[in-house]
Each structure stands twice: as structure tokens, then as C-alpha cells.
Amino acid sequence: MRFAIGDTDFLLDGEPHRILSGAIHYFRVHPDLWADRIRKARLMGLNTIETYVAWNAHEATPGTFDFTDGLDLGRFLDLVAAEGMHAIVRPGPYICAEWTNGGLPYWLFADGTVGIRRDEPQFLAAVSRYLDALAPILVPRQIDEGGPIVLVQVENEYGAYGSDPVYLTKLEAMHRAIGLTVPFTSVDQPMDSMLEDGSLPSLHRTGSFGSRVTSRLARLRQAQPTGPLMCSEFWDGWFDSWGEHHHTTPAAASASDLEDLLGAGGSVNIYMFHGGTNFGFTNGANDKGVYRPIATSYDYDAPLDEAGRPTAKFHAFRAVIERYAPVPALPASMEPGGSGHLDGSSAAGLEARPTPATDVAVRLERAGALHALLPQLTSWTAHDGVPTFDALGAASGFVLYRTEVDLPAGGVLTVGEEVRDRAIVSVDGRPVGVLEREHHDRAIALPPVTGTLELLVEDQGRVDYGPRIGEPKGLIGEVSVDGAPLERWTASPLAFDPLPAAALDALRSVAPTDGDVLAGPVLALGSFHLAAPGDRYLSLDGFRKGVAWVNGFCLGRYWSRGPQQTLAVPGPVLREGTNEVVVLELHAAASRTVCLRTEPSLGHTES
């Protein structure tokens, strides 16, 4: 088959074709659930699946690539093809996506000499290596090779970042050089000169917007005089940040905007069809004067919620789409009021995933102070000053900094430039307080102490948009007390994703204890029994802030400030029989009981 861009339409084997696409990021969905989410997209009436490619997930260290398990992009694309759908691939190299560092590997920024997203030799060499690694996956899966890929996007909303046609020309040529032959696109917001600055005449310009469709399309047509009009990011919701409300958009309003887009003859990629979850430490952050880390849930108020169930928006969008294209019949379980799960008869080859009948309470009966488990979690190095996460080779998570002090009268500890992003300060194992980047904290009073000063620093998510992308993490600048620099530090990244087997063994060997509270920083473990696995949602009522794992799978961060009140536990992570939950509580918990619920709670919405 052939796919091309004609004078007025996309052309599939020479015939006019409308793209009805939805975004699913493979790296935000458990791989055993990919087929389920893709099939549900087809049932809404979509004919295409779009995904970004997260460079930093695949090349965590320079020159070493991972395309296995949840990063098996080839398998994801094969499942799209098996469902009879097409694919749009957006390799970046920058993706934004509310993903840590916008998808750019942290090591690109290590020595400060690499010119990011511009015509700079070191950056282009790294991008070339990345594209070479993608070639065996993408090239044979193009539509003219019998695969599902019909479009590839070059860069991502570049017009909001800069205007460098030389860089874009070289980047386009690099994509072609690996053997990609399908049409190339660009995407930008139809504002100011972004559509022109972010593209080239050889790239088909598309827009990103979620409302005011008529005026947005008119502006897009100015920048793209010929060919089909496409909104390749039709924003149907929004992401959540910690401490804010859960963002929603009315289903009827979004459906009306979709109607305007399709009624004008446009093609669409719904961003998101299914948002998924920022498992582990993969969430990004924004900083436009105030630092705001993205929540673990990436529900996005999408047609398919974080739990993979159709929402009112799913049915509203489906009703619009069926006026413009054939739409498959829905199984009864997918109708309004149904369970939202595909059963075995309607989803051949998929495991039935009925909603579990009851909540399961789990007591965390074994608890070990983080300090006591450090031998299984740390690998110390000595430094004259405080090294950054990046200098220590830590892409994310936590780093523990330690030095010896003699302060008989106490003093004021000051971080020279910035705390990135949150530091728990303690002396001789006793917490003193917290320094938070979003509050612009840099100083804290220390009590009298002759002993060990520790700062447990958390990277809460690397900025994914704007000029602060790529900034180093940790304690930035000189650390001093009453103006006198502190020297002779030891530092260690903490191994949390995954938790080392030795740390788990040590925690399991702790004798069960009574009591209903936990004093942090502490790791606590409990086990529970399931007769039948299924999707669950971990509730941590009474806990303040930390990280949770189930059966070794890192669910991500929790924080009592919300908005989300539960962490998604994908059904494939669970097993029949005995299961295990581990929680890292950084401060204190008023309870030692967590609950695996049958329904998620994403928090309050704006009234």
C-alpha cells in the first residue's frame, strides 16, 4: 500500500483518506495492556494510533539501547497493525509530553557543551545514533513495506522554542537517511509565527489546539496552503500537577469541537485517547517562575481513563465520529453503564479483566528505617563539594548527601543557588525540616550539633518544556553554614527503580511490629492474597509523601497534597495468591494500612 499527501487530501492507494487517530504512549501503559487499549481505540471509530518515542527511556546511558518489555516499540506497532490500524510515530528527538526532560537524555547536558535542539555537531551526532537504533524498528513497519506507519513527525512544536531551518533541514535529512519514506509532518500551535518557525516547506504543517477550531484551521491554512488540514494534537483534556485540581473538560464541549474539526474536512489525532500513568520516576515538570511537578497519573480526562475504561467523552466522541466514518459495534461491556472491560469473546487473545469485587486492606507489618537499609541501597563516593545528580550518573530519584559538622551553637544552612527539587534536612538522624524548590527555599536553621548532617534530595521531575530543560538536579551551588562553606561530602544515589533484591530481603527479615504509625524516612512492607488478579488502585490514606511498589513494580510517587488519591496498579503486575506491597514514606504516616481499591480517585476538580 502507499500513503501520500495530495493537493487536498491524504491519499491511501490514491484514494482520499481521513486520519482519525488517537494518542497512546506505549511507555505509559503496561505492555500486557497495549492490545486492550488499541482495540478500544478502534471501537471508538479511530483508524490510527499515534505515539511519541521517549529517547531517554530507550538510551538511559550513551550508546546502550533498550527496546524490551515495556519499551518494545516494535511489538506495540505490530499490535496496532494486528488491529487493522495505521500508526503515526513521533520520535522527537524532543517530545515534551509532560515526560521527564521532554524525552531528552539527561547525559546530553552533562558537560554543558552540547547545543540542544539546534544545529550543533555533538547534539546531531547523538540524534543520529538514536535514529540509527530506531531504523530496524521503524523502517520495515512503514506502510509501503506492509507495516502500519503512515506518517512520521520531525521535531515537536519547534516553533515555540526557536527558528532554525538549518537544524530542521539536517534533522529531516537524518530521518530520510535511515530509510524512512512515508510523508513527514511538523506540529505547532497556530499562534504568532510558530507554524512557520517550526517547519519547512518539505514538512506538512499540522496544528495543535483543542478549541476555537474554525479560527485555528484558518490560521493553519495560511501556513499550509495546500493539502489536508490536520490537528495532530486535539487537546481533549489536560495534565495534572501536584497540589492542583484534577483537570477535566466537559465531554459535550470537546465533542462539539471535534464536530467542528471533522465537519470542516479535517483529520485529527486526539491527544490523548488514553493517557496512562507516569510509572516510576518518569513524570516531567513545568517551571514558569514556580516549579510544578507533574502528577503520577496521566489520566488527561481522556476518552479512555487511566484505568482503561470508556468515559462519557468516549461515547460522545464515538457519536461524532460515526457521522463521518464507519464505527464498529460495541460489546455490551463497553456500552454506557458496562464494566468497561473487554471480555474474552469480544477481544480474542486478551485475558478477561473483570473489575474485582472487593477492596483489599493491607497492613504494612514490617518496617525498616531508611537509614538502616542504606547498605543495600547506596554506593558512596567522596567529594570536596556537593555533586549534582548528573555528575553522579543519577537520571532521577533520590540522592543522599552527608557531611560531618561541628556546630555547638547551631547555624543557618544555605544552598547557594537552588534546591532541585526537595531536600529533607536531618542531623544525627533527626529531621530538621524541608527545603522546597517550588517555595524557593534555600535556607534552614540547624540546631546545635556535632555529628552528621544529611540532606535527602528528591528529583521530583525534570522540566519538560521551556528554557529550563536539561538543568542539573541536586543541590546547586555552594552549601554553607553561616557563610562558611561545608566541605568533604559523601554522596550516593539511592537505588529505588527497581528496588534491589538485597534491600527487599533485608526488609522481609525485619520482625513484624505492632503500632499504627510510621516515622520516616522508612520503608514498609506488607503482603496480601488475591484469588484473581485484576486492575487495582492503591490508596495511601494517612500517608504524606513517598513512593510505592507492588511485586517489585514501581507504581510511582504519591503525595497527600493531591489531586490524585490513588496509584494505578495494572492487573498484569498482580498475581493469583500472595502479593507484596512496599512503601517508602518520607515523613510520617498516621496508619500502617494501605488499601487496594477497585475504583481510582483522581481528586477534586475545579468548581
C-alpha positions as CSV (number, residue, x, y, z in Angstrom):
1,M,0.0,0.0,0.0
2,R,1.0,3.6,-0.5
3,F,0.3,6.7,1.6
4,A,0.8,10.2,0.3
5,I,-0.2,13.8,0.7
6,G,-2.3,15.1,-2.2
7,D,-3.4,18.6,-3.1
8,T,-6.5,18.4,-0.8
9,D,-6.4,15.1,1.0
10,F,-4.3,12.4,2.5
11,L,-4.2,9.6,-0.1
12,L,-4.3,5.9,0.7
13,D,-3.5,4.0,-2.5
14,G,-4.5,7.1,-4.4
15,E,-7.9,7.5,-2.7
16,P,-8.8,10.3,-0.3
17,H,-8.4,9.2,3.3
18,R,-9.2,10.9,6.6
19,I,-6.9,10.2,9.5
20,L,-8.9,9.5,12.7
21,S,-6.1,9.0,15.2
22,G,-5.8,8.7,19.0
23,A,-2.6,9.0,21.1
24,I,-1.5,6.1,23.3
25,H,2.1,6.3,24.7
26,Y,3.4,2.8,24.9
27,F,5.8,3.8,27.7
28,R,2.8,4.9,29.9
29,V,0.9,1.7,29.6
30,H,1.8,-1.8,30.9
31,P,2.7,-3.8,27.8
32,D,0.2,-6.6,28.6
33,L,-2.5,-4.0,28.2
34,W,-1.4,-2.5,24.9
35,A,-3.7,-4.7,22.8
36,D,-6.7,-3.8,25.0
37,R,-6.1,-0.1,24.7
38,I,-5.6,-0.3,20.9
39,R,-8.7,-2.3,20.4
40,K,-10.8,0.2,22.4
41,A,-9.5,2.9,20.1
42,R,-10.8,1.1,17.1
43,L,-14.1,0.6,18.8
44,M,-14.4,4.3,19.3
45,G,-14.1,4.6,15.5
46,L,-10.4,5.5,15.2
47,N,-8.3,4.1,12.3
48,T,-4.8,5.2,13.5
49,I,-2.7,5.2,16.7
50,E,-0.2,7.9,17.4
51,T,2.8,7.6,19.8
52,Y,5.8,9.6,20.8
53,V,9.1,7.8,21.2
54,A,10.8,8.6,24.5
55,W,14.5,8.8,23.7
56,N,15.7,8.9,27.3
57,A,13.8,5.8,28.2
58,H,15.5,3.9,25.4
59,E,19.0,5.2,25.8
60,A,19.4,5.7,29.5
61,T,23.2,5.6,29.1
62,P,25.0,6.7,26.0
63,G,25.2,4.0,23.3
64,T,23.1,1.4,25.2
65,F,19.6,1.0,23.9
66,D,16.6,-0.9,25.4
67,F,13.7,-2.0,23.3
68,T,12.4,-4.7,25.5
69,D,9.3,-5.3,27.6
70,G,7.5,-2.0,28.2
71,L,9.9,-0.3,25.8
72,D,9.3,-2.8,22.9
73,L,8.1,-0.2,20.3
74,G,8.2,-2.8,17.6
75,R,5.7,-5.1,19.4
76,F,3.5,-2.1,20.1
77,L,3.4,-1.2,16.4
78,D,2.8,-4.8,15.5
79,L,-0.3,-4.8,17.8
80,V,-1.5,-1.7,16.0
81,A,-1.2,-3.5,12.7
82,A,-2.9,-6.6,14.0
83,E,-5.9,-4.5,14.9
84,G,-6.0,-3.3,11.3
85,M,-5.0,0.3,12.2
86,H,-2.3,2.7,11.0
87,A,0.3,4.4,13.1
88,I,1.8,7.8,13.4
89,V,5.3,7.9,15.0
90,R,6.8,11.0,16.6
91,P,10.5,10.2,17.5
92,G,11.3,13.8,18.6
93,P,14.1,14.0,19.4
94,Y,12.3,16.3,21.8
95,I,8.8,15.3,22.7
96,C,7.6,17.4,25.7
97,A,4.7,15.0,26.6
98,E,4.9,16.0,30.3
99,W,7.7,13.4,30.4
100,T,10.9,13.8,32.3
101,N,13.3,16.2,30.4
102,G,10.9,16.2,27.5
103,G,12.3,12.9,26.4
104,L,15.9,14.2,26.1
105,P,18.5,12.1,27.9
106,Y,20.0,13.9,30.9
107,W,23.5,12.9,29.9
108,L,23.3,15.2,26.8
109,F,23.6,18.1,29.2
110,A,26.4,16.7,31.4
111,D,29.3,18.9,30.4
112,G,27.3,22.0,29.2
113,T,28.9,22.0,25.7
114,V,26.1,20.2,23.7
115,G,23.7,22.6,21.9
116,I,20.3,21.2,22.3
117,R,17.6,21.4,19.5
118,R,19.9,23.3,17.2
119,D,22.5,22.8,14.5
120,E,25.3,21.7,16.8
121,P,27.5,18.7,15.9
122,Q,27.5,16.9,19.3
123,F,23.7,17.0,19.5
124,L,23.2,15.9,15.9
125,A,25.7,13.1,16.4
126,A,23.7,11.8,19.4
127,V,20.4,12.1,17.5
128,S,21.9,10.2,14.5
129,R,22.9,7.3,16.8
130,Y,19.3,7.3,18.3
131,L,17.7,7.3,14.8
132,D,20.1,4.5,13.7
133,A,18.8,2.5,16.6
134,L,15.2,3.2,15.6
135,A,15.7,2.3,12.0
136,P,15.4,-1.5,12.3
137,I,12.1,-0.9,14.2
138,L,10.5,1.8,12.1
139,V,11.7,1.3,8.5
140,P,10.3,-2.2,7.9
141,R,7.0,-1.2,9.6
142,Q,6.2,1.6,7.1
143,I,3.0,1.2,5.1
144,D,4.9,0.7,1.8
145,E,6.7,-2.2,3.5
146,G,3.4,-3.8,4.7
147,G,3.5,-2.1,8.1
148,P,1.2,0.3,9.8
149,I,3.3,3.6,9.8
150,V,1.8,6.2,7.6
151,L,3.3,9.5,9.0
152,V,6.5,10.4,10.9
153,Q,6.7,13.8,12.7
154,V,10.0,15.7,12.7
155,E,10.8,17.5,16.0
156,N,7.9,18.7,18.1
157,E,6.3,22.2,18.4
158,Y,9.7,23.6,17.5
159,G,8.1,27.0,16.6
160,A,7.5,27.6,20.4
161,Y,11.2,27.0,21.0
162,G,13.1,28.6,18.1
163,S,13.5,29.1,14.4
164,D,16.5,27.3,12.9
165,P,15.7,26.0,9.4
166,V,19.3,24.7,9.1
167,Y,18.8,22.4,12.1
168,L,15.4,21.3,10.8
169,T,16.8,20.6,7.4
170,K,19.6,18.4,8.8
171,L,17.1,16.6,11.1
172,E,14.8,15.9,8.2
173,A,17.7,14.5,6.2
174,M,18.8,12.3,9.1
175,H,15.3,10.8,9.2
176,R,15.4,10.1,5.5
177,A,18.9,8.7,5.7
178,I,17.8,5.8,7.9
179,G,15.3,4.7,5.3
180,L,12.0,6.4,6.2
181,T,10.0,7.1,3.1
182,V,6.5,8.0,4.4
183,P,5.4,11.6,4.5
184,F,6.9,13.8,7.2
185,T,5.0,16.3,9.3
186,S,5.5,19.1,11.8
187,V,3.2,20.3,14.5
188,D,2.9,23.7,16.1
189,Q,0.2,25.9,17.7
190,P,-1.5,28.2,15.2
191,M,-0.3,31.3,17.0
192,D,2.1,34.1,16.1
193,S,4.7,32.7,13.7
194,M,5.0,29.3,15.4
195,L,3.7,27.3,12.3
196,E,6.3,28.9,10.1
197,D,9.2,28.9,12.5
198,G,8.7,25.2,13.4
199,S,8.6,23.7,10.0
200,L,10.0,23.6,6.5
201,P,8.3,23.6,3.0
202,S,9.1,19.8,2.8
203,L,7.2,19.1,6.0
204,H,3.4,19.1,6.1
205,R,2.4,21.5,8.7
206,T,-0.3,20.4,11.2
207,G,-1.7,22.2,14.3
208,S,-2.1,21.6,18.0
209,F,-5.2,23.0,19.7
210,G,-8.3,22.0,21.5
211,S,-10.8,24.7,20.9
212,R,-11.7,27.7,18.6
213,V,-11.4,25.2,15.7
214,T,-12.6,27.5,12.9
215,S,-10.1,30.2,13.6
216,R,-7.3,27.7,14.3
217,L,-7.9,26.0,11.0
218,A,-7.9,29.3,9.1
219,R,-4.5,30.1,10.6
220,L,-3.3,26.7,9.7
221,R,-4.4,27.1,6.1
222,Q,-2.4,30.3,5.9
223,A,0.7,28.4,6.8
224,Q,-0.2,25.3,4.8
225,P,-1.9,26.5,1.6
226,T,-2.3,23.0,0.1
227,G,-3.0,19.5,1.2
228,P,-5.2,18.2,4.0
229,L,-5.8,20.1,7.2
230,M,-4.9,18.2,10.4
231,C,-5.0,18.9,14.0
232,S,-2.4,16.4,15.2
233,E,-2.8,17.3,18.8
234,F,-6.5,17.8,19.5
235,W,-6.3,18.5,23.3
236,D,-9.4,16.8,24.8
237,G,-8.2,17.4,28.4
238,W,-5.1,18.4,30.3
239,F,-2.5,17.0,32.7
240,D,-2.4,17.4,36.5
241,S,0.3,18.8,38.7
242,W,0.8,18.1,42.3
243,G,-1.1,20.5,44.5
244,E,-3.6,21.5,41.9
245,H,-7.1,20.2,41.0
246,H,-7.8,17.3,38.6
247,H,-8.3,18.9,35.2
248,T,-11.4,18.0,33.2
249,T,-13.2,19.3,30.2
250,P,-16.9,18.8,29.5
251,A,-17.5,15.9,27.2
252,A,-20.2,17.8,25.2
253,A,-17.9,20.8,24.7
254,S,-15.0,18.6,23.5
255,A,-17.3,16.6,21.2
256,S,-18.6,19.9,19.7
257,D,-15.1,21.0,18.9
258,L,-14.4,17.6,17.4
259,E,-17.6,18.0,15.3
260,D,-16.3,21.4,14.0
261,L,-13.0,19.8,13.1
262,L,-14.4,16.9,11.2
263,G,-17.2,18.9,9.7
264,A,-14.5,21.2,8.1
265,G,-13.0,18.1,6.5
266,G,-10.0,17.9,8.9
267,S,-8.1,14.9,10.0
268,V,-7.4,14.5,13.7
269,N,-5.1,13.0,16.3
270,I,-6.9,13.0,19.7
271,Y,-4.4,13.9,22.4
272,M,-4.9,11.8,24.5
273,F,-7.1,8.8,23.6
274,H,-5.7,7.1,26.7
275,G,-3.2,8.9,28.9
276,G,-1.9,6.1,31.2
277,T,0.5,6.6,34.0
278,N,3.9,8.1,34.8
279,F,5.2,5.0,36.4
280,G,8.4,5.1,38.4
281,F,10.2,8.5,38.3
282,T,9.2,9.4,34.7
283,N,7.0,12.4,35.2
284,G,8.1,15.8,33.9
285,A,7.6,19.3,35.4
286,N,7.0,22.9,34.4
287,D,8.8,25.9,35.7
288,K,7.5,29.3,34.5
289,G,8.6,31.1,37.7
290,V,7.2,28.5,40.0
291,Y,8.3,24.8,39.8
292,R,5.3,22.4,39.3
293,P,6.0,18.7,39.1
294,I,3.5,16.6,37.1
295,A,1.5,14.1,39.0
296,T,1.9,10.3,38.6
297,S,-1.5,9.9,36.9
298,Y,-1.6,10.9,33.3
299,D,-5.3,10.4,33.0
300,Y,-5.7,13.6,31.0
301,D,-9.5,13.3,31.2
302,A,-9.2,11.3,28.0
303,P,-11.9,9.2,26.4
304,L,-10.3,6.1,27.9
305,D,-9.5,6.8,31.6
306,E,-6.3,5.8,33.4
307,A,-7.9,2.5,34.3
308,G,-8.6,1.8,30.6
309,R,-12.4,2.3,30.9
310,P,-14.5,4.3,28.4
311,T,-15.8,7.6,29.8
312,A,-18.6,9.9,28.8
313,K,-16.1,11.5,26.4
314,F,-15.5,8.1,24.7
315,H,-19.2,7.8,23.8
316,A,-19.6,11.5,22.9
317,F,-16.6,11.3,20.5
318,R,-17.8,8.0,19.1
319,A,-21.2,9.6,18.3
320,V,-19.4,12.4,16.4
321,I,-17.1,10.0,14.5
322,E,-19.9,7.7,13.3
323,R,-21.3,10.7,11.4
324,Y,-18.2,10.7,9.3
325,A,-16.8,7.1,9.2
326,P,-18.0,3.6,9.9
327,V,-17.8,2.7,13.6
328,P,-17.7,-0.9,14.9
329,A,-20.4,-2.2,17.2
330,L,-19.6,-2.0,20.9
331,P,-19.7,-5.1,23.0
332,A,-22.2,-4.9,25.8
333,S,-19.4,-4.4,28.4
334,M,-18.3,-1.2,26.6
335,E,-21.7,0.4,26.5
336,P,-22.6,3.1,29.0
337,G,-23.0,1.5,32.4
338,G,-20.9,-1.5,31.4
339,S,-17.8,-2.6,33.2
340,G,-15.6,-1.0,30.5
341,H,-13.6,-4.2,30.1
342,L,-13.3,-6.4,27.0
343,D,-14.2,-9.9,27.7
344,G,-12.6,-12.9,26.1
345,S,-15.3,-13.3,23.4
346,S,-15.0,-9.7,22.2
347,A,-11.3,-9.4,22.4
348,A,-9.7,-12.6,21.1
349,G,-6.4,-13.4,22.7
350,L,-7.0,-10.9,25.6
351,E,-7.3,-12.0,29.1
352,A,-10.6,-11.2,30.7
353,R,-10.1,-8.5,33.3
354,P,-13.3,-8.1,35.3
355,T,-13.4,-5.4,38.0
356,P,-12.5,-7.1,41.3
357,A,-15.4,-7.4,43.7
358,T,-14.0,-6.0,46.9
359,D,-11.3,-3.7,48.3
360,V,-8.3,-5.3,50.0
361,A,-6.7,-3.8,53.1
362,V,-3.0,-4.5,53.6
363,R,-1.2,-3.9,56.8
364,L,2.5,-2.9,56.4
365,E,3.7,-5.1,59.3
366,R,7.4,-5.0,58.5
367,A,9.1,-1.6,58.6
368,G,12.8,-0.6,58.4
369,A,14.2,2.9,58.8
370,L,15.8,4.1,55.5
371,H,19.0,4.7,57.4
372,A,19.2,1.0,58.4
373,L,18.7,-0.2,54.8
374,L,21.3,2.1,53.3
375,P,23.9,-0.6,52.9
376,Q,21.6,-2.3,50.4
377,L,20.7,0.9,48.6
378,T,23.8,3.0,48.4
379,S,27.2,3.2,46.9
380,W,29.1,6.1,48.5
381,T,31.6,8.4,46.8
382,A,33.6,11.2,48.3
383,H,33.6,14.8,47.1
384,D,35.0,18.2,48.1
385,G,31.7,19.9,47.3
386,V,28.2,18.7,46.6
387,P,28.0,16.9,43.2
388,T,24.8,17.1,41.1
389,F,22.7,14.1,40.4
390,D,24.0,14.3,36.8
391,A,27.6,14.2,37.9
392,L,26.8,11.1,39.9
393,G,25.1,9.4,36.9
394,A,21.6,9.6,38.5
395,A,18.9,10.4,36.0
396,S,16.2,10.7,38.6
397,G,15.0,9.6,42.0
398,F,16.9,10.4,45.2
399,V,20.5,11.3,46.2
400,L,21.6,11.3,49.9
401,Y,24.3,13.9,50.8
402,R,26.3,13.6,54.0
403,T,29.0,15.5,55.8
404,E,30.3,15.8,59.4
405,V,29.7,19.2,61.2
406,D,30.7,20.8,64.5
407,L,28.1,23.4,65.3
408,P,27.9,23.8,69.0
409,A,25.6,26.9,68.6
410,G,23.7,25.6,65.5
411,G,23.6,27.9,62.5
412,V,21.8,28.6,59.2
413,L,22.4,26.2,56.4
414,T,22.2,27.8,52.9
415,V,22.2,26.4,49.4
416,G,24.0,28.8,47.1
417,E,21.7,28.8,44.0
418,E,18.8,26.4,44.1
419,V,17.4,23.2,45.6
420,R,16.3,20.9,42.8
421,D,13.9,19.8,43.9
422,R,13.2,18.9,47.5
423,A,15.6,18.3,50.4
424,I,14.8,16.7,53.8
425,V,17.5,18.0,56.2
426,S,18.5,16.0,59.2
427,V,21.2,16.0,61.9
428,D,22.3,12.8,63.5
429,G,19.2,11.0,62.0
430,R,16.7,13.6,63.4
431,P,14.7,15.5,60.7
432,V,15.1,19.3,61.0
433,G,12.9,20.4,58.1
434,V,12.4,20.5,54.3
435,L,13.7,22.8,51.6
436,E,11.3,23.0,48.6
437,R,12.1,24.4,45.2
438,E,8.6,25.5,44.5
439,H,8.7,27.7,47.6
440,H,12.1,29.0,46.5
441,D,13.6,27.7,49.8
442,R,17.4,27.9,50.2
443,A,18.0,28.3,53.9
444,I,17.1,26.5,57.1
445,A,18.1,26.8,60.7
446,L,20.1,24.0,62.2
447,P,20.1,23.1,65.9
448,P,23.3,22.7,67.9
449,V,25.0,19.5,66.6
450,T,28.4,17.8,66.5
451,G,27.8,14.9,64.2
452,T,26.3,14.0,60.8
453,L,24.4,16.4,58.6
454,E,22.3,14.7,55.9
455,L,20.3,16.1,53.0
456,L,18.0,13.6,51.2
457,V,17.3,15.3,47.9
458,E,14.5,14.2,45.6
459,D,14.4,15.0,41.9
460,Q,10.6,15.5,41.6
461,G,10.7,15.5,37.8
462,R,12.9,17.2,35.2
463,V,11.4,20.2,33.4
464,D,9.9,19.1,30.1
465,Y,9.1,22.5,28.4
466,G,10.8,25.8,28.1
467,P,14.3,27.1,28.7
468,R,14.9,25.1,31.9
469,I,15.0,21.8,30.1
470,G,18.2,19.9,30.9
471,E,19.2,21.7,34.1
472,P,21.2,19.6,36.6
473,K,19.5,18.2,39.7
474,G,20.5,18.2,43.3
475,L,22.0,21.0,45.5
476,I,23.0,23.7,43.1
477,G,25.8,26.0,44.3
478,E,27.9,26.0,47.4
479,V,26.4,24.7,50.6
480,S,27.4,26.7,53.7
481,V,26.5,27.3,57.3
482,D,26.6,30.9,58.4
483,G,28.6,31.7,55.3
484,A,31.3,29.1,55.9
485,P,31.4,26.5,53.0
486,L,30.8,22.9,54.0
487,E,33.4,20.5,52.5
488,R,34.3,16.8,52.5
489,W,30.9,15.4,51.4
490,T,29.9,11.8,50.6
491,A,27.0,11.2,48.3
492,S,25.1,8.3,46.9
493,P,22.1,7.9,44.5
494,L,19.5,5.6,46.1
495,A,18.6,2.5,44.1
496,F,14.8,2.6,44.0
497,D,13.8,1.6,40.5
498,P,13.9,-1.3,40.8
499,L,14.4,-1.9,44.5
500,P,17.5,-4.2,44.9
501,A,16.8,-7.8,45.9
502,A,19.1,-7.3,48.9
503,A,17.1,-4.4,50.2
504,L,13.9,-6.4,49.8
505,D,15.4,-9.4,51.6
506,A,16.6,-7.2,54.4
507,L,13.1,-5.7,54.8
508,R,11.4,-9.1,54.7
509,S,13.7,-10.2,57.5
510,V,12.5,-7.5,59.8
511,A,10.2,-8.8,62.6
512,P,6.6,-7.7,62.3
513,T,5.8,-4.9,64.8
514,D,2.7,-3.5,66.4
515,G,1.6,0.1,66.3
516,D,-0.4,2.2,63.9
517,V,2.0,4.8,62.8
518,L,5.2,5.1,60.8
519,A,8.0,7.6,61.3
520,G,10.0,8.3,58.2
521,P,12.0,8.1,56.2
522,V,11.0,4.5,56.3
523,L,10.4,1.5,54.1
524,A,7.5,-0.6,55.0
525,L,6.3,-3.9,53.5
526,G,3.1,-5.9,53.7
527,S,1.6,-8.9,51.8
528,F,-1.9,-9.7,50.7
529,H,-3.7,-12.5,48.9
530,L,-5.7,-12.3,45.7
531,A,-7.9,-15.1,44.3
532,A,-8.0,-13.4,40.9
533,P,-5.7,-10.6,39.7
534,G,-7.3,-7.5,38.2
535,D,-6.6,-3.8,37.9
536,R,-6.5,-2.1,41.3
537,Y,-5.8,1.3,42.7
538,L,-3.5,1.7,45.8
539,S,-4.9,4.2,48.4
540,L,-2.5,5.5,51.0
541,D,-4.8,7.4,53.3
542,G,-2.9,8.8,56.2
543,F,0.5,8.7,54.4
544,R,2.2,12.0,53.4
545,K,4.7,11.6,50.6
546,G,6.8,8.9,49.0
547,V,6.9,6.1,46.5
548,A,5.1,2.7,46.3
549,W,5.9,-0.6,44.7
550,V,3.7,-3.8,44.1
551,N,5.5,-7.0,43.4
552,G,8.7,-5.1,42.6
553,F,6.9,-2.8,40.0
554,C,7.4,0.9,40.8
555,L,3.9,2.5,40.7
556,G,5.4,6.0,41.1
557,R,5.1,8.8,43.6
558,Y,2.2,9.6,46.0
559,W,1.7,12.9,47.8
560,S,-1.1,13.8,50.2
561,R,-1.5,17.2,48.6
562,G,-3.2,15.6,45.7
563,P,-5.0,15.9,43.4
564,Q,-4.8,12.1,42.9
565,Q,-5.6,9.9,45.9
566,T,-4.7,6.5,44.4
567,L,-1.9,5.0,42.4
568,A,-2.8,2.7,39.4
569,V,-1.9,-0.9,39.9
570,P,-2.1,-2.7,36.4
571,G,-3.7,-6.1,36.6
572,P,-0.7,-7.8,35.0
573,V,1.5,-6.7,37.9
574,L,-0.6,-8.7,40.3
575,R,-0.8,-12.5,40.6
576,E,-3.1,-15.1,42.0
577,G,-2.1,-15.9,45.5
578,T,0.4,-13.9,47.6
579,N,1.4,-10.4,46.5
580,E,3.6,-7.8,48.1
581,V,3.4,-4.0,48.5
582,V,6.3,-1.8,49.6
583,V,6.0,1.9,50.6
584,L,8.7,4.5,51.1
585,E,7.3,7.1,53.4
586,L,9.5,10.2,53.6
587,H,7.9,11.8,56.6
588,A,5.3,10.0,58.7
589,A,2.1,8.0,58.3
590,A,-0.9,8.1,60.6
591,S,-1.7,4.5,59.6
592,R,0.2,1.3,58.7
593,T,-2.7,0.1,56.4
594,V,-3.0,0.8,52.7
595,C,-5.8,-0.4,50.6
596,L,-6.1,-1.9,47.1
597,R,-9.3,-0.4,45.9
598,T,-11.5,-1.3,42.9
599,E,-12.0,2.3,41.8
600,P,-9.5,5.1,41.2
601,S,-9.7,8.5,42.9
602,L,-8.1,11.3,40.8
603,G,-9.1,14.0,43.2
604,H,-11.2,17.1,43.2
605,T,-12.0,19.0,40.1
606,E,-12.2,22.8,39.8
607,S,-15.6,24.1,40.7
